Amino acid sequence: MLALTGDLGTGKTVLTRGIALGLGIPMEQVSSPTFTLIQEYPGSIPLVHMDLYRLKGPSELSALGLEEYFTPSTIVIIEWAERFPQILPSDHIVICLEYGEKEDIRLLNLSGTGSRSIQLVANILNIRENRN
């Protein structure tokens, strides 16, 4: 599970499109779920894209049944995850997106919240370091 945080326009949906492309899902199919709240994309590894921005409280959140999507065989990406941290599994990756010094630059901060996600983040960072 990926929890995406960051200001409006920092690229949460753009990042999700890139992840979808890596899973073989055409990028142009992926849109922001701001109004639908949940978008599902089938594939060899299903992708579920959620947006919690418009939810007003825990009662709206519980009505969605988001926990049903948290399975080992599904990648779940939640935009605005910081609004309702109580819904997040205890072991997940947080990706915080921030504006860089120039308009087209974004900074990403990855962190894990449990043993599995911490190891995954370490693996990602090791791959990046080995490429440089």
N, C-alpha and C positions, 0 to 999 in steps of 0.2 A: 504494500500500500504506500502510495506517495501522497504526502500532504504538501500542497503548493501554497506558499504564502507570498505576499508582496502587494505593493500598491497597484491601483488600476493602471493598466497599460504596460506593466513590466514584462509581460510575455508568458503568462501562465498557460493560456490557450495555445500559443505558438509552440511552447515546449511540448505540450500534449500532442500537438500535430506531429512533431518530430518523433516522439516516442511511438505514435501510431504508425508512422511511415516505417520505422524500424521493425515493427511487428507485421508489416505487409499490408497495412490498412492504408488505402489511398488518402493522402493528406487532405485533399479537397472535401472528403466526406466528413471530416472532423470539424465541428463547429462548437462555439461556446454554449454550454448548457445553462446559461444564466436564466433563461425563461422556462426551459423544460426541466431543469434541475438535474436530470440524469440522462446521459446518452450512452447507449450500449453499442459496441462494435464487435461483432463476432469475428472469429479467426482461430488459427491454431492455438493461440493464447488470447482468450477474450479480454477486451479492454472496456472498462466502465469509467466514464468521465462524469464527475459530479461537480456542481457549483453550489456552494452554501451562501452566496452573497445575499440573496433575496430573502432567505428564511428569517423570520422574526423572533422565533423562540424555540425552546426545546419541544413544545407540543407539535409544531410543524415538522420538526426533525424526526420525532418518533413515528409520525404518521407515514413517513417515506419508507421505513423498514430498511435503512441503508446497511445494517449489519448483515443482511442476507447476501450481500455482494462480496463480503470479506471471506473469500475461499482461497485455498492455496493455488488453485488453477486459474485464477482471474487476477489481472492487474487492475487495481482501482486507483484512480487519480482524483484527488479532491482539491478543487480550487477554493480558496478562502477557508481552509481547514482550521485556521486559528479561531474562527468564530464559534466553533463548537468542538473543543478538544475532547469532550466526554464521549464523542462518537468514535474516535480513532482507536484502532487496536493498540495495545500496549507496545507492540514492536512494529514500528513503521519508519519510513524515511521522510525527513522534512527537507524540502527544497525551498529556500527563501530566495526570491528574485528581487534584485534592486537595480535602480538606474545606475549606469556608469557615468563617467565624466563627459562622454559625448552622447548625443541623442540615440545613436544606433548601438550603444554598448550596454550590456547587461551583466551583472555580477550574480553568480549563483553560490549559495552557501549550502552544502549538503551536510546533514547530520542524521544519525540513527538514534532510536529511542530504546532499543533492546539489542540483545546479543546478535541476532540474525541481521538486523538492519545495520548495525555498526560494522559488521563484517562486510556486508555488501558495499557500504560507503567506502570502506578501506580498499576493497577490490577495485572500485571505480577510480579512486584516487591513484592507486598503483598503476593502473592502465594508463591514466593520463600522464603520470610522471615518466613512465617508460617510453612514451611517444615523444617526449621533449628532449 
